[in-house]
Amino acid sequence: MVRDITLGQYMPGKSLIHHMDARAKIVLLIVFIVFIFLCKNFVSLLIMTLFTLLVIFMTKISFMKYLKSLKVILVIILFTGILNLFYGTGEVLWQWEFLKLTTGGINNAIFVIVRISILMMVSSALTYTTSPTDLTDAIERILKPLTYLHVSVHEIAMMMTIALRFIPVILEETDKIMNAQKARGADMDSGNVFQRVKALIPVLIPLFVSSFRRANDLAMAMECRCYNGGENRTRMKVLHFSYHDLIALIGCVLIFTAVIVSNHLFAAVM
């Protein structure tokens, strides 16, 4: 399971999504999140799903990578979907005491499962196609107006990117520690929930020690290179909008317009 977590990984490529400006990708992701929750019927939800599949295809990254990103939150998706099955109105299909399965509950479950799944895949597409450096610069440029309120925008962007970048590193370290403990005879795959949680203690302690040591090494390396935040900082690669971003913007506007139109033309199923 640890190896299946791909959040925070960057996969170099030459696709249209890779060449897009990081600021445009972040803004479009935020707008995408808003519109996915504005979907009021299955037609608009289908449009957003097809748009997600198109984005995945355009990244030229294996679809299995995106499925692995879903495995991490599969339990959450199923649990949320099951809860929504019994929360809704409409024709009653099955009832047992206080549990009631309705057509509205089924619609709620489908909407929740699809929404969470495509949100996770689109978010993964952002990290897969955007390098940590570009991501830091983009977040800093987007939050730049907050500097007038004396907010340390550069430091915030740096911390967010470092945290995201070190997710794969920590997961790799976790996998190594678990394999080392299993080689010493530790049993982490059997027993009840409490026994499995207790078996993770020998993993968590060295993981925390390794994480703090890695953070200390990173801080020392930054100090040795005279890092002093965003003050008078120059960049080797300056972000700029190109025709790729214009094409993506026009395409997204058309998709989001189709969602709004479908919400008005078709009767809401929810």
C-alpha positions in Angstrom: 0.0 0.0 0.0 2.8 2.4 0.8 4.3 1.9 -2.7 1.0 2.8 -4.3 1.0 6.3 -2.9 2.1 8.6 -5.7 1.0 12.0 -4.4 3.7 14.6 -4.7 5.7 12.7 -7.4 6.8 14.6 -10.5 7.1 12.7 -13.8 9.0 14.7 -16.5 7.3 14.7 -19.9 6.7 16.8 -23.1 2.9 16.8 -23.1 0.7 19.9 -23.4 -0.1 19.7 -19.7 3.6 19.6 -18.9 4.2 22.8 -20.9 1.4 24.8 -19.3 2.2 27.5 -16.9 2.1 26.3 -13.3 0.0 29.2 -12.2 -2.6 28.4 -14.9 -2.8 24.8 -13.7 -3.3 25.7 -10.1 -6.0 28.3 -10.9 -7.8 25.9 -13.3 -7.7 23.1 -10.7 -9.4 25.4 -8.1 -12.0 26.3 -10.7 -12.4 22.6 -11.5 -13.1 21.8 -7.9 -15.8 24.5 -7.7 -17.5 23.3 -10.9 -17.5 19.6 -9.9 -19.6 20.6 -6.9 -21.9 22.7 -9.1 -22.9 19.6 -11.1 -26.6 19.0 -10.4 -27.3 16.1 -12.7 -25.7 13.1 -14.3 -25.2 15.0 -17.6 -23.0 17.7 -16.1 -21.2 15.0 -14.0 -20.6 13.0 -17.2 -19.1 16.1 -18.8 -16.7 16.7 -16.0 -15.7 13.0 -15.9 -15.0 13.0 -19.7 -13.0 16.2 -19.2 -11.0 14.5 -16.5 -10.2 11.5 -18.7 -9.2 13.9 -21.5 -6.7 15.6 -19.1 -5.3 12.3 -18.0 -4.9 11.2 -21.7 -3.1 14.5 -22.5 -0.6 14.1 -19.7 0.7 11.0 -21.5 1.1 9.3 -18.1 0.0 5.7 -17.5 -3.6 5.5 -16.3 -2.5 2.9 -13.7 -0.6 5.7 -11.9 -3.9 7.6 -11.4 -5.6 4.4 -10.2 -2.8 3.9 -7.7 -3.5 7.4 -6.4 -7.1 6.3 -5.8 -6.1 3.2 -3.8 -4.8 5.4 -1.0 -8.3 6.8 -0.3 -10.3 3.8 -1.5 -11.6 3.1 2.0 -12.7 6.7 2.4 -14.5 6.7 -0.9 -16.3 3.5 -0.2 -17.2 4.6 3.4 -18.5 7.9 2.2 -20.5 6.3 -0.6 -22.1 3.7 1.8 -23.1 6.5 4.2 -24.7 8.5 1.4 -26.7 5.4 0.3 -28.9 5.8 3.4 -29.1 9.6 3.2 -31.6 10.8 0.6 -35.2 11.2 -0.4 -37.3 9.5 -3.1 -38.7 6.1 -3.7 -37.9 3.6 -0.9 -36.3 0.5 -2.4 -35.3 -1.2 0.9 -35.8 -0.6 4.6 -34.6 -2.2 7.8 -35.5 -0.4 11.0 -33.9 3.1 10.7 -31.8 2.2 7.6 -33.6 3.2 4.4 -32.3 2.8 0.9 -33.9 5.3 -1.6 -33.3 6.4 -5.2 -32.1 9.7 -3.9 -29.6 7.9 -1.7 -28.2 5.9 -4.6 -27.8 9.2 -6.6 -26.0 10.8 -3.7 -23.6 7.8 -3.4 -22.8 7.9 -7.1 -22.2 11.6 -7.1 -19.9 11.5 -4.0 -17.9 8.6 -5.3 -17.4 10.1 -8.8 -16.6 13.6 -7.4 -13.9 12.4 -4.9 -12.4 10.1 -7.5 -12.0 12.7 -10.3 -10.8 15.3 -7.8 -8.1 13.0 -6.7 -7.0 12.2 -10.2 -7.0 15.8 -11.4 -5.0 16.8 -8.3 -2.5 14.0 -9.1 -2.2 15.3 -12.7 -1.1 18.6 -11.2 1.8 17.1 -9.2 2.7 14.6 -11.9 3.2 17.4 -14.5 4.6 20.2 -12.4 8.1 20.3 -10.9 8.5 21.3 -7.3 10.4 24.5 -8.3 7.6 25.6 -10.7 5.0 24.7 -8.1 6.8 26.9 -5.5 7.1 29.8 -7.9 3.5 29.5 -9.0 2.1 29.5 -5.4 4.3 32.5 -4.5 3.1 34.5 -7.5 -0.5 33.7 -6.9 -0.3 34.7 -3.2 1.9 37.8 -4.0 -0.9 40.3 -3.2 -0.7 39.1 0.5 2.7 40.6 0.7 1.0 44.0 1.1 -0.5 42.6 4.3 3.1 41.7 5.5 2.5 38.0 5.0 5.6 35.9 4.3 4.4 34.5 1.0 7.7 33.0 -0.2 8.2 31.1 3.1 4.6 29.8 3.0 5.0 28.6 -0.6 8.4 27.0 0.2 7.0 25.1 3.2 4.0 23.9 1.2 6.2 22.6 -1.7 8.7 21.0 0.6 6.0 19.2 2.5 4.5 18.0 -0.8 7.9 17.0 -2.2 8.9 15.0 0.8 5.7 12.8 0.8 7.3 10.3 -1.6 10.6 10.4 0.3 8.9 9.7 3.6 6.8 6.9 2.1 9.9 5.3 0.6 11.6 5.5 4.1 8.5 3.9 5.6 8.6 1.0 3.2 12.2 0.4 4.0 11.6 0.5 7.7 8.7 -1.9 7.4 10.7 -4.4 5.3 13.5 -4.2 7.9 11.1 -4.9 10.8 9.5 -7.8 8.9 13.0 -9.2 8.2 13.5 -9.2 12.0 10.3 -11.2 12.5 7.8 -8.4 13.1 4.2 -9.4 12.1 2.3 -6.5 10.7 -0.2 -8.3 8.5 -2.2 -10.4 10.9 -4.3 -9.8 14.0 -7.1 -7.4 14.7 -7.0 -3.7 14.2 -5.5 -2.9 17.6 -2.7 -5.5 17.2 -1.8 -4.0 13.8 -1.7 -0.5 15.2 0.5 -1.7 18.0 2.8 -3.4 15.5 3.3 -0.1 13.7 5.0 1.5 16.8 8.4 0.0 15.9 8.0 1.7 12.5 6.8 5.1 13.6 9.6 5.7 16.1 12.5 5.3 13.6 10.4 7.1 11.0 10.0 10.2 13.2 13.8 10.1 14.0 14.6 9.9 10.3 12.2 12.7 9.4 13.7 15.1 12.0 17.2 14.2 10.9 16.3 14.8 7.3 14.7 18.1 8.1 17.7 19.2 10.1 20.0 18.3 7.2 17.8 20.2 4.8 17.8 23.3 7.1 21.6 23.1 7.5 22.1 22.8 3.7 19.9 25.8 3.1 21.8 27.9 5.6 25.2 26.8 4.1 23.9 28.2 0.8 23.0 31.5 2.4 19.3 31.0 1.9 17.4 34.1 3.2 13.9 33.7 1.9 12.3 35.6 -1.0 14.2 38.9 -0.4 16.1 39.9 -3.5 15.7 36.4 -4.9 16.2 35.8 -8.6 15.0 32.8 -10.6 16.7 30.8 -13.3 13.4 29.9 -14.9 10.8 32.7 -15.1 7.2 31.7 -15.4 5.3 33.1 -18.4 2.0 32.4 -20.2 2.2 30.8 -23.6 -0.2 29.6 -26.3 -0.5 26.3 -24.4 -2.2 28.1 -21.6 -4.5 30.0 -23.9 -5.6 26.7 -25.6 -6.2 25.2 -22.2 -8.1 28.2 -20.9 -10.4 28.2 -24.0 -11.0 24.5 -23.6 -11.8 24.8 -19.9 -14.2 27.8 -20.5 -16.1 25.6 -23.1 -16.3 22.7 -20.7 -17.5 24.8 -17.7 -20.0 26.5 -20.0 -21.4 23.1 -21.0 -21.7 22.2 -17.3 -23.7 25.4 -16.6 -25.9 24.9 -19.7 -26.6 21.2 -18.8 -27.6 22.2 -15.2 -30.3 24.5 -16.7 -31.5 22.3 -19.6 -31.8 19.0 -17.7 -33.9 18.4 -14.7 -31.9 17.9 -11.5 -31.6 14.2 -10.6 -30.5 14.8 -7.0 
